Amino acid sequence: MRDLVKYLLLIGALIFCINANALERFAGLEDGSDDNLRAVCKDYMLNSFLKNDPELFFHLLPKTMKKMEAMIEKDWPAGHLKRFGPEPLTEYDLFEMKNKIKHSEYEGNKTKSIEVWYKAGIMKYKRGTSCYFERHEDGRWYFGKKP
């Protein structure tokens, strides 16, 4: 019986730690430096987009997208299946991220865009996309569109 109690306490502590480390949705990034945005883009493409885990994507969405949360969650798996196929993926067949970041402005907000090319799973050809970040009024950086 004592072992069971210890086991349950351990499981409870682990669940608390996992939840405490989860990314807050719609929080964006404080650090909009080129190096940080490049690192976040690479992390997103390798660990969220490819591996079908939307948590980092939701973290990078602006609060104005909260109303679309349920629809995005529902559609995320189908989009991944269509693009990459049914097999779980851990790496790209081809992954290129340009070093140059395009600085611009949209509706008075600063933007930064990083070009990415990739191929994985059932894809026949490489595809291009970009990690497009926009600085909002709160000073934080968010995805301006889905890569």
C-alpha positions in Angstrom: 0.0 0.0 0.0 2.8 2.4 0.9 4.5 1.7 -2.5 1.2 2.6 -4.3 1.0 5.9 -2.4 4.6 6.7 -3.3 3.9 5.8 -6.9 0.8 8.0 -7.1 2.7 10.9 -5.5 5.5 10.5 -8.0 3.1 10.4 -11.0 1.3 13.5 -9.7 4.7 15.4 -9.4 5.6 14.4 -12.9 2.3 15.6 -14.3 2.8 18.9 -12.5 6.3 19.3 -13.9 5.2 18.6 -17.4 2.3 21.0 -17.2 4.5 23.7 -15.7 6.9 23.4 -18.6 4.2 23.5 -21.3 4.3 26.5 -23.6 1.8 29.2 -23.0 -0.5 29.6 -26.1 -0.7 32.9 -27.9 2.3 34.3 -26.0 4.8 35.1 -28.8 8.4 36.0 -28.3 10.0 38.9 -26.4 13.4 38.6 -28.1 13.0 39.5 -31.8 16.7 39.5 -32.6 17.6 37.9 -35.9 19.5 35.1 -34.2 16.6 34.2 -31.9 14.0 34.3 -34.6 16.3 32.1 -36.8 16.6 29.6 -33.9 12.9 29.6 -33.2 12.1 29.1 -36.9 14.5 26.1 -37.1 13.0 24.7 -33.8 9.5 25.1 -35.2 10.3 23.5 -38.6 12.2 20.6 -37.0 10.3 19.8 -33.8 6.8 21.1 -34.4 5.9 21.2 -38.1 7.7 18.0 -39.1 6.8 16.0 -36.0 3.1 17.0 -36.1 3.3 18.8 -32.7 1.3 22.1 -32.8 2.3 23.5 -29.4 5.1 25.8 -30.5 2.9 27.0 -33.4 0.1 27.9 -30.9 2.8 29.7 -28.7 3.8 31.8 -31.6 0.3 32.8 -32.7 -1.1 36.3 -31.7 -4.0 36.6 -29.3 -6.2 37.6 -32.2 -6.1 34.0 -33.4 -7.5 32.6 -30.1 -11.0 32.4 -31.7 -9.6 30.0 -34.4 -7.9 27.7 -31.9 -10.4 24.9 -32.0 -10.5 24.9 -35.8 -6.7 24.9 -36.1 -6.4 22.1 -33.7 -8.9 20.0 -35.6 -7.4 20.7 -39.0 -3.7 20.3 -37.9 -3.4 16.5 -38.2 -5.1 16.4 -41.6 -2.8 19.0 -43.0 0.3 17.1 -41.8 -1.1 13.8 -43.2 -1.7 15.4 -46.6 1.7 17.0 -46.8 4.0 14.3 -45.3 2.0 11.0 -45.3 1.0 8.6 -42.5 4.5 7.6 -41.3 6.0 9.4 -38.2 8.9 11.5 -39.2 12.0 12.5 -37.3 14.1 14.3 -40.0 13.8 16.0 -43.4 15.2 14.5 -46.6 16.2 18.1 -47.4 16.2 21.1 -45.1 17.7 24.5 -46.1 17.2 27.7 -44.1 18.5 30.9 -45.6 20.8 33.0 -43.4 19.5 36.3 -44.8 16.4 37.7 -43.0 14.2 40.0 -44.9 13.2 43.0 -42.8 10.0 44.8 -43.8 6.9 46.5 -42.4 3.2 45.6 -42.6 0.4 47.9 -41.5 2.9 49.8 -39.3 4.3 46.7 -37.7 7.9 45.5 -38.2 8.2 42.1 -39.9 11.0 39.6 -40.4 10.9 36.7 -42.8 13.2 33.7 -43.1 13.1 31.6 -46.2 13.0 27.8 -45.7 13.1 24.9 -48.2 12.2 21.3 -47.2 11.3 17.8 -48.4 10.2 14.9 -46.3 7.9 11.9 -46.2 5.8 11.4 -49.3 6.7 14.7 -50.9 8.0 14.3 -54.5 9.5 17.8 -54.7 11.1 20.3 -52.3 8.8 23.1 -51.1 9.5 26.6 -50.1 8.0 28.5 -47.2 9.0 31.2 -44.8 8.9 31.8 -41.1 7.2 35.2 -41.1 7.3 37.1 -37.8 5.4 40.3 -37.0 6.0 42.6 -34.1 2.7 43.6 -32.5 1.7 46.6 -30.3 2.7 44.7 -27.2 6.3 44.6 -28.4 6.2 40.8 -28.8 6.9 38.8 -32.0 4.3 36.4 -33.4 3.8 34.4 -36.5 2.2 36.5 -39.2 1.3 33.4 -41.2 1.7 29.7 -40.9 5.0 28.4 -42.5 
